[in-house]
Amino acid sequence: MDQGIRTIGILGAGRVGTAVAREALKAGYEVRIATAKPVEEIELIVEIITPGAVAVAAADAASSDLVVLAVPLHRYSTLDAAALSGRVVVDAMNYWEPTDGAMPEMQAGRGTSEMVQDFLSGSSVVKTLNHIGYHDLESDGRRAGAPDRRALAVAGDDESARAVVLGFVEALGYDAVDAGPLAAGRAFEPGTEIFAGAHDAAGLGEALGRAAAGATAPAAV
Ligand SMILES: NC(=O)c1ccc[n+]([C@@H]2O[C@H](COP(=O)([O-])OP(=O)(O)OC[C@H]3O[C@@H](n4cnc5c(N)ncnc54)[C@H](OP(=O)(O)O)[C@@H]3O)[C@@H](O)[C@H]2O)c1
């Protein structure tokens, strides 16, 4: 743990939200977890599947030192942008057509986290944790320096927010690789080489480099 981050608020108590909650608890954070439902409706399930985490209302989760978005992407506009204003917000969401359906506001050539950042204009959105399966998140973490430690990419426009999230990802047991601005997160969305595989830090850095070179390469004539 570092950078004064003690409390992690998680919006979404599904597969990803509960996996992140358990890993964050193991790392020593205080974890608050919320859905769109009233607290009373999730208290028991949170106690059973994420023992040690506290079920709270979404507004209380949003007031944590770091907030993780683990809701289906098509629900992003139901998030309380005012409550999340001023917060560092980890976007772990992906567009998944069978669940999300058509989302006309998504723009070709733009990442979904950029769309989320537009909506959460007062927050510092940082993209990561979207390119690891929820099962893997609980099995692939290793202590720092382990030879088989997996790496995860971190992208966000606010450098200090990115630094906070790099520290969080490291605390969860992964080498955190700084990918730069939020737009660089397009390189680890579904359908990309990075999304499809597991990488160590060197391999991930190279894959990010290839993606950046591809993004800036002049169009073939
Ligand atoms: N499955 C994976 O391995 C994986 C890996 C990385 C990233 N992702 C991405 O992570 C996101 C979550 O996936 P998932 O599989 O965990 O989904 P899920 O199992 O369907 O869980 C979604 C959770 O979000 C809650 N929710 C919906 N609207 C909310 C709101 N406004 N505020 C707070 N909570 C809200 C739901 O609760 P209520 O509806 O009851 O409120 C539910 O607890 C998706 O975008 C997915 O693409 C998935």
The ligand as a Gaussian input file, in Angstrom:
#p B3LYP/6-31G(d) Opt

LIG

0 1
 N      -15.757000     -11.132000     -16.623000
 C      -14.456000     -10.829000     -16.672000
 O      -13.547000     -11.701000     -16.533000
 C      -14.060000      -9.399000     -16.839000
 C      -12.714000      -9.063000     -16.701000
 C      -12.350000      -7.726000     -16.755000
 C      -13.319000      -6.761000     -16.967000
 N      -14.630000      -7.107000     -17.123000
 C      -15.613000      -6.022000     -17.270000
 O      -15.974000      -5.625000     -15.947000
 C      -17.331000      -5.144000     -15.915000
 C      -18.119000      -5.934000     -14.879000
 O      -18.186000      -7.288000     -15.296000
 P      -18.787000      -8.427000     -14.367000
 O      -18.566000      -9.677000     -15.112000
 O      -18.267000      -8.295000     -12.978000
 O      -20.333000      -8.003000     -14.363000
 P      -21.516000      -8.613000     -13.467000
 O      -21.061000      -9.903000     -12.861000
 O      -22.742000      -8.560000     -14.295000
 O      -21.669000      -7.559000     -12.274000
 C      -22.031000      -6.231000     -12.490000
 C      -22.328000      -5.555000     -11.151000
 O      -22.550000      -4.158000     -11.385000
 C      -23.612000      -3.716000     -10.544000
 N      -24.121000      -2.437000     -11.022000
 C      -24.845000      -2.164000     -12.137000
 N      -25.058000      -0.805000     -12.212000
 C      -24.446000      -0.263000     -11.140000
 C      -24.296000       1.078000     -10.660000
 N      -24.801000       2.143000     -11.309000
 N      -23.620000       1.288000      -9.496000
 C      -23.082000       0.251000      -8.815000
 N      -23.186000      -1.044000      -9.230000
 C      -23.856000      -1.286000     -10.378000
 C      -24.563000      -4.909000     -10.585000
 O      -25.452000      -4.873000      -9.488000
 P      -26.979000      -4.382000      -9.550000
 O      -27.408000      -4.459000     -11.013000
 O      -27.658000      -5.333000      -8.665000
 O      -26.937000      -3.007000      -9.026000
 C      -23.567000      -6.078000     -10.445000
 O      -23.248000      -6.283000      -9.071000
 C      -17.841000      -5.314000     -17.340000
 O      -17.728000      -4.109000     -18.047000
 C      -16.916000      -6.362000     -17.940000
 O      -16.814000      -6.265000     -19.344000
 C      -15.004000      -8.405000     -17.056000

